[in-house]
Each structure stands twice: as structure tokens, then as C-alpha cells.
Amino acid sequence: MIMFKGVLYMKNALLFGLVIMLVLTACSANRQKLSPQANLNLKSANVYFQQKDNEASLQKALDLYEKVLTNNPEHVLALKRSADLHLYFATPIEPKKLEKDNRVEYVNMNYADEVIAHLKVTYQRYGEVARVMDTFPKLSEDEKFMRRDAIRKKESSWVRMYKIGQLLLEQKNYDKAEETFLYVHNLDQTRQEPMRALVALYQETEDAENSKLFLDKILAVSPDDPDMMRLMGAYYYNAKQYEQAIPYFQNVLTHDPLDTNNMLLLSSAYTELKNYQPAQDLLVRVLRFEPENLDVLLSARDLARALENVADEKTYMKRIVDLSPTTQNLEDYLFRMIALNDLNELMPYAEMWFEKDPQNKTAVSTCILIANRTGRTDLEKRYTDIYRRLP
């Protein structure tokens, strides 16, 4: 084993706890009889176990406890101490995320597989300690302490494996992260953390079907979780199953009425189904929060046109061109207003188009047309002269 500076105190503290457990677990050992050879192995293991700071001796102790467990797999003392030793060996090389001076560093990631292998054993064996002790009649106070310690460390082993999975995901080591999350999920399927982590992983890797698999599991337990409803709605939306997406987006809207991105997705789903009025109503809500959102204004204009709501269409077109007077927006606005025969206050926009593109004959012709229809003979003459000079 490799010794790391900075973990000596931690290891000493852990070993001190192990030695204390020698005393606390003595009565548990008396409940379970061993063969002469197994008993000799256990006693030898106990001797090596007490030699803290000597990893060679601790490894010998672990090997001897393993021999005891070969023919006595439910021996509580051998289970508990072998689990403690696996946890001890995992601690100094456990992967971690360090943040210092606005810099993130991942350490010991090369040991992730080795540490997880240790933690898998600790989780299983601490669980066996508690299970076997539950069959003992009337536990002593020391035995109760031992059982509580095993349960606590079992939980700690699970959490530590899960955290390694998180670090692997952050480093985009997707295969190892997925393997780790699936393992801890299968150990305890009542916990949602691994399922949520798997959803995040599958979102990053664009694995829609596996993402949905775990979204279904989470929503079966937490049906009102807005984050998961967003993702499930997005799944159906991306699959072009808009009718299935809408209820999820609507539920999100109920829980988070200020989420404009959700409103836009819901509006888009309605639009795809040609249900234009609720789609437009949602865009109106979004524009209350984002009145200068050009993309939303363009969509609102198109929906107003689809609904044959000319008044709203004009309003949105003018807001668009005032917000973004590009040549394309000016052209669209002018041609549409001419088609609607609404030429009031249109001349400034036609001249703006000409100023942006003075060699464009269509822009000049538009100026002439509007000037003619609005009785501006001076402007009509001016732009007619300009038109004649154009190549």
C-alpha cells in the first residue's frame, strides 16, 4: 500500500477505533464457535490487527480474517474487522475534489477502481454484521455499539462510492461513472441520488431512452418534481410526441409560473399541434418578463398571423422593426403593411431601408410607392430621380 502525507492522523484515528473495537466485540466472538484452525487464524489475525501503523501486519491480519470467513462466512468479528481494514486501506487513496485559489484539482482518480473495490467489500460486510447480529438474542450494550458502528460505516461506504461516481462524471469519464452509479443504485433503490445522477449522465451523453428509464423511476416516487418533469417533457418534445410533452410542461408551469423557458417549450408544443391560441397566450406571458426578446416577438407575430389577428400582428411587427431595424426586418414590415394597405407612418421605415442599402432598387421603389400613395409628391420626385441614377 502507498502511504500519503497528510493522512497519517486520519489513519491513526481509524486504527485507534479499530483497537477499541477489539474490546467491544469480544463478547460477540464468544457467541460463534470456530474450528481449532479457524480459531488459531482468528487469534493470529487479532495480534496483527493491533499493530497499527504497520501496513504489512494489517495486510496479514486481513488475509487471516479472510481465511476465517472462508468456512465461517457469518462470523461477526471476522466480518467487522475485515470490513474495517478494507475501509482503512481505501481511506488514504480515496479520490477527492480539492478547490483552492479558484482552481479545482482532482486527486487520486487513478485509484478509483481500487477504492471502489474496497468499499464494495465494506458495504457488504458491514451489512452482514448487522444482519447476523439481529439473530442474536438480547444484545449487550457493547454489541449494540458494534451494530450501530457497522450500520453507520455501511452508509458511509455507500456515500463514498456515490461521490466517486460524481467525480468521474465531472471528469466526463462516462463509462466508469455509469458503472458506479448503477452499482450504488442497485445496492439501495430507495435512494434517488444515483437515479438523478444517471439522468444527468444520460442527458450529457444524449442517451434519451436510458434517461427516460430513470426519469420514470424518479417520477413514480416524486411525481411533482419540477426538474424531472422538465426533463420528461423535453424527452417527449424531442421525440416529437407533443401531446405527451404538454402535461409535463403544464405541471411545471403550475409549480414554477416564472419559468419562461418552460412557457416557450409549452407554446412550441401547442404550435406544433396547430393549437395556436394557447400558444400565443403563453408568448404574451413571456413578453411581460422579456419585452425585448426578439425571438419571442417573431414567434408572436407568426402566431398572430396564423390566428388572423391583424391588429396584434401589426403591433408585433412594429416592435420587431423598432427593436432590430435590419434590412430584412424592414423589408418584411414594409411589404406586409403595404399588403394590408396600412401606409400611415410607413415612410420613415422605407427611407431607413434605403439608407441602409442605397443601391437596392426595391428599397427605392418602395419609397416611391409609399410617397405616391400618401400624397408626398416631393418625396416621390426625389426617389424617382434616385431610381433613374441607379445602374
C-alpha positions in Angstrom: 0.0 0.0 0.0 1.1 3.6 -0.7 1.3 6.0 2.3 0.3 9.6 1.7 1.4 12.6 3.7 -1.5 14.4 5.4 -3.5 11.2 6.1 -1.4 9.8 9.0 -3.6 11.4 11.6 -6.7 10.1 9.9 -5.3 6.6 9.8 -4.1 6.7 13.4 -7.6 7.8 14.5 -9.1 5.0 12.4 -6.8 2.4 13.9 -7.4 3.6 17.4 -11.1 3.0 16.7 -10.2 -0.5 15.4 -8.3 -1.3 18.6 -11.2 -0.1 20.7 -13.5 -2.5 18.8 -11.2 -5.4 19.8 -12.6 -5.0 23.3 -16.1 -4.1 22.4 -16.6 -7.1 20.1 -15.1 -9.8 22.3 -18.4 -11.0 23.6 -19.8 -11.3 20.1 -17.0 -13.6 19.2 -17.9 -15.9 22.1 -21.3 -16.4 20.6 -19.9 -18.1 17.5 -17.7 -21.2 17.8 -14.9 -21.9 15.4 -12.9 -25.0 14.5 -9.4 -25.2 16.0 -7.7 -24.0 12.9 -10.2 -21.1 12.3 -9.8 -20.1 16.0 -6.0 -20.1 15.6 -6.3 -17.9 12.4 -8.6 -15.5 14.3 -6.2 -15.2 17.2 -3.3 -14.6 14.9 -5.3 -12.1 13.0 -6.1 -10.2 16.2 -2.4 -10.0 17.1 -1.6 -8.5 13.7 -4.7 -6.3 13.8 -3.3 -4.4 16.9 -0.1 -3.4 15.2 -1.2 -0.1 13.9 0.9 2.0 11.5 2.3 -1.3 10.2 0.5 -2.0 6.9 2.3 -5.3 6.3 0.9 -6.6 9.6 -2.5 -5.2 8.9 -2.5 -6.9 5.5 -1.6 -10.2 7.2 -4.5 -9.6 9.6 -6.8 -9.1 6.7 -5.6 -12.3 5.0 -6.2 -14.3 8.1 -9.7 -12.9 8.7 -10.5 -13.8 5.1 -9.4 -17.4 5.9 -11.8 -17.4 8.9 -14.6 -16.2 6.7 -13.9 -18.9 4.0 -15.5 -21.6 6.2 -17.3 -19.3 8.6 -18.9 -16.5 6.4 -21.2 -15.2 9.2 -18.5 -14.8 11.8 -19.3 -11.3 13.1 -15.8 -10.5 14.4 -14.0 -11.5 11.2 -16.7 -9.7 9.1 -16.4 -6.5 11.2 -12.6 -6.3 11.3 -12.0 -7.3 7.7 -14.5 -4.5 6.7 -12.7 -2.0 9.0 -9.4 -3.0 7.3 -10.8 -2.6 3.8 -12.0 0.9 4.8 -8.6 1.7 6.3 -6.8 0.7 3.1 -9.2 2.8 1.0 -9.0 6.0 3.0 -5.6 7.4 2.1 -6.1 6.8 -1.7 -9.7 7.9 -1.9 -10.4 10.2 -4.9 -11.2 13.8 -3.9 -12.0 17.1 -5.4 -9.9 20.0 -4.0 -10.7 23.7 -4.5 -8.0 26.2 -3.8 -7.4 29.7 -5.1 -10.3 29.4 -7.6 -8.7 26.3 -9.0 -10.2 22.8 -9.0 -7.9 19.7 -8.7 -9.0 16.1 -8.8 -6.6 13.8 -6.8 -6.2 10.1 -6.6 -8.5 9.5 -9.5 -6.2 6.7 -10.8 -7.1 4.8 -7.6 -10.9 5.0 -8.2 -11.3 1.3 -9.2 -9.2 0.1 -6.2 -11.1 2.3 -3.7 -14.4 1.2 -5.0 -13.4 -2.4 -4.8 -12.5 -1.9 -1.1 -15.8 0.0 -0.5 -17.9 -2.7 -2.1 -16.5 -5.2 0.4 -17.0 -2.8 3.4 -20.6 -2.2 2.4 -21.4 -5.9 2.1 -19.7 -6.9 5.2 -21.0 -4.2 7.5 -24.4 -5.1 6.3 -23.7 -8.8 7.1 -22.6 -7.8 10.6 -25.9 -6.0 11.3 -27.9 -8.9 9.8 -26.2 -11.6 11.7 -26.3 -9.7 15.0 -30.0 -9.3 14.5 -30.3 -13.0 15.1 -28.5 -12.8 18.4 -30.8 -12.9 21.5 -30.5 -9.8 23.6 -27.5 -7.8 22.6 -25.2 -6.3 25.2 -24.5 -2.6 25.2 -21.1 -3.3 23.6 -22.8 -5.4 20.9 -25.3 -2.7 20.3 -22.5 -0.2 19.8 -20.8 -2.6 17.4 -24.0 -3.0 15.4 -24.6 0.8 15.2 -21.0 1.3 14.1 -21.4 -1.2 11.3 -24.6 0.4 10.1 -23.0 3.8 10.1 -20.0 2.7 8.2 -22.1 0.8 5.7 -23.9 4.0 4.9 -20.6 5.8 4.7 -19.3 3.2 2.2 -22.4 3.8 0.0 -22.0 7.6 0.1 -18.3 7.4 -0.7 -18.9 5.2 -3.7 -21.6 7.6 -4.9 -19.2 10.6 -4.5 -16.6 8.9 -6.6 -19.2 8.4 -9.3 -19.9 12.2 -9.1 -16.2 12.9 -9.6 -16.0 10.5 -12.6 -19.0 12.3 -14.1 -17.4 15.7 -13.6 -14.4 14.4 -15.5 -16.6 13.1 -18.2 -15.5 9.5 -17.6 -19.0 8.4 -18.5 -18.4 4.6 -18.6 -16.9 4.4 -15.2 -19.4 6.9 -13.7 -22.3 5.0 -15.2 -21.0 1.7 -13.8 -20.6 3.3 -10.3 -24.0 4.9 -10.2 -25.7 1.7 -11.4 -23.9 -0.3 -8.8 -24.9 2.0 -5.9 -28.4 2.3 -7.3 -28.8 -1.5 -7.2 -27.5 -1.5 -3.6 -30.2 0.8 -2.5 -33.0 1.5 -4.9 -34.9 3.7 -2.4 -32.4 6.5 -2.8 -32.8 9.0 -5.6 -29.3 10.4 -5.8 -27.9 7.8 -8.2 -31.0 7.9 -10.4 -30.7 11.7 -10.7 -27.0 11.4 -11.4 -27.8 8.8 -14.1 -30.3 11.1 -15.7 -27.7 13.9 -15.8 -25.2 11.5 -17.3 -27.6 10.2 -20.0 -28.6 13.8 -20.8 -24.9 14.6 -21.3 -24.3 11.6 -23.5 -27.6 12.1 -25.3 -28.9 8.7 -24.4 -32.6 9.5 -24.4 -34.0 6.1 -23.7 -31.9 5.4 -20.6 -32.6 8.9 -19.4 -36.4 8.3 -19.7 -36.0 4.9 -17.9 -34.7 6.7 -14.8 -37.0 9.7 -15.1 -39.9 7.2 -15.0 -38.5 5.8 -11.8 -38.0 9.1 -10.1 -41.4 10.5 -11.1 -43.0 7.3 -9.8 -41.8 8.3 -6.4 -41.7 12.1 -6.8 -44.4 12.9 -9.3 -44.4 16.7 -8.6 -40.6 17.2 -9.0 -40.4 20.2 -11.4 -36.9 19.4 -12.6 -37.7 15.9 -13.6 -41.0 17.0 -15.2 -39.0 19.5 -17.3 -36.7 16.7 -18.5 -39.5 14.3 -19.2 -41.4 17.0 -21.1 -38.2 17.7 -23.1 -37.9 14.0 -23.8 -41.3 13.8 -25.4 -40.8 17.1 -27.2 -37.6 16.0 -28.8 -39.3 12.8 -29.8 -42.0 14.9 -31.5 -44.6 13.4 -29.2 -46.1 16.8 -28.4 -49.3 15.7 -26.8 -47.4 13.6 -24.3 -45.0 16.5 -23.6 -47.7 19.1 -22.9 -48.9 17.7 -19.5 -45.4 17.8 -18.1 -44.8 21.4 -19.2 -48.2 22.3 -17.8 -47.3 20.8 -14.4 -44.0 22.7 -14.4 -45.9 25.9 -15.2 -48.1 25.2 -12.1 -45.1 24.7 -9.9 -42.9 27.4 -11.4 -45.0 30.1 -13.1 -42.0 32.3 -13.7 -40.1 29.7 -15.8 -40.1 31.4 -19.2 -38.1 28.7 -20.9 -40.8 26.2 -19.9 -43.5 28.5 -21.3 -41.7 28.7 -24.6 -41.4 24.9 -24.8 -45.1 24.6 -24.0 -46.0 27.2 -26.5 -43.9 25.5 -29.2 -45.6 22.1 -28.4 -49.1 23.8 -28.9 -47.9 25.4 -32.1 -46.7 22.0 -33.5 -50.2 20.7 -32.8 -51.7 23.8 -34.6 -53.4 24.9 -31.3 -52.4 28.5 -31.8 -54.4 30.4 -29.2 -52.9 28.8 -26.1 -49.5 29.0 -27.8 -50.0 32.7 -28.3 -51.3 33.2 -24.7 -48.1 31.8 -23.4 -45.9 34.0 -25.6 -47.8 37.0 -24.2 -46.9 35.9 -20.7 -43.3 35.5 -21.7 -43.2 39.0 -23.2 -44.3 40.5 -19.9 -41.0 39.3 -18.4 -38.9 39.7 -21.6 -40.4 42.5 -23.7 -37.4 42.8 -25.9 -36.9 39.2 -26.7 -36.7 39.3 -30.5 -37.2 35.6 -31.0 -40.4 35.6 -28.9 -41.7 38.7 -30.8 -41.1 36.9 -34.1 -43.0 33.8 -32.9 -45.8 36.0 -31.6 -46.0 37.8 -34.9 -46.3 34.5 -36.8 -48.9 33.2 -34.4 -50.9 36.4 -34.7 -50.9 35.9 -38.5 -51.9 32.3 -38.1 -54.8 33.4 -35.9 -55.7 36.2 -38.4 -55.3 38.7 -35.7 -54.2 41.6 -37.8 -54.1 44.2 -35.0 -51.7 42.0 -32.9 -49.7 41.2 -36.0 -49.1 44.9 -36.7 -48.1 45.5 -33.1 -45.5 42.8 -33.1 -44.1 43.7 -36.5 -43.6 47.3 -35.4 -41.9 46.2 -32.1 -39.6 43.9 -34.1 -38.5 46.5 -36.6 -38.1 49.2 -33.9 -36.0 46.8 -31.8 -34.0 45.4 -34.7 -34.2 47.6 -37.9 -32.2 45.2 -40.1 -32.8 45.3 -43.9 -34.7 42.0 -43.7 -37.0 43.1 -40.9 -37.6 46.5 -42.6 -38.4 44.7 -45.9 -40.8 42.3 -44.2 -42.5 45.0 -42.3 -43.0 47.3 -45.3 -44.2 44.6 -47.6 -46.7 43.3 -45.1 -48.1 46.8 -44.2 -48.4 47.6 -47.9 -50.3 44.4 -48.5 -52.6 45.4 -45.6 -52.9 48.9 -47.2 -51.8 50.5 -43.9 -49.3 53.2 -45.0 -49.7 55.5 -42.1 -46.3 56.4 -40.7 -44.6 54.0 -43.0 -42.4 56.4 -45.0 -39.7 56.7 -42.3 -39.2 52.9 -42.4 -38.9 52.9 -46.1 -36.3 55.7 -46.0 -34.4 53.8 -43.3 -34.3 50.8 -45.6 -32.9 52.9 -48.4 -30.3 54.5 -46.1 -29.1 51.0 -45.1 -29.0 49.8 -48.7 -28.9 52.8 -51.2 -28.1 50.6 -54.2 -31.2 48.5 -53.7 -33.8 49.3 -56.4 -36.5 47.5 -54.5 -35.9 49.8 -51.5 -36.1 52.9 -53.7 -39.2 51.6 -55.5 -40.8 51.1 -52.1 -40.1 54.7 -51.1 -41.7 55.9 -54.4 -44.8 53.7 -53.9 -45.4 54.9 -50.4 -44.8 58.5 -51.2 -47.2 58.3 -54.1 -50.0 56.7 -52.1 -49.6 59.1 -49.2 -49.5 62.2 -51.4 -45.9 63.1 -50.7 -45.1 64.4 -54.2 -41.8 65.9 -53.0 -40.6 62.5 -51.8 -41.9 60.7 -54.8 -39.9 63.0 -57.1 -36.8 62.7 -55.0 -36.8 58.9 -55.0 -37.8 58.7 -58.7 -34.7 60.8 -59.5 -32.6 58.5 -57.4 -34.0 55.4 -59.1 -33.1 56.8 -62.5 -29.5 57.3 -61.5 -29.1 53.7 -60.2 -27.2 51.3 -62.5 
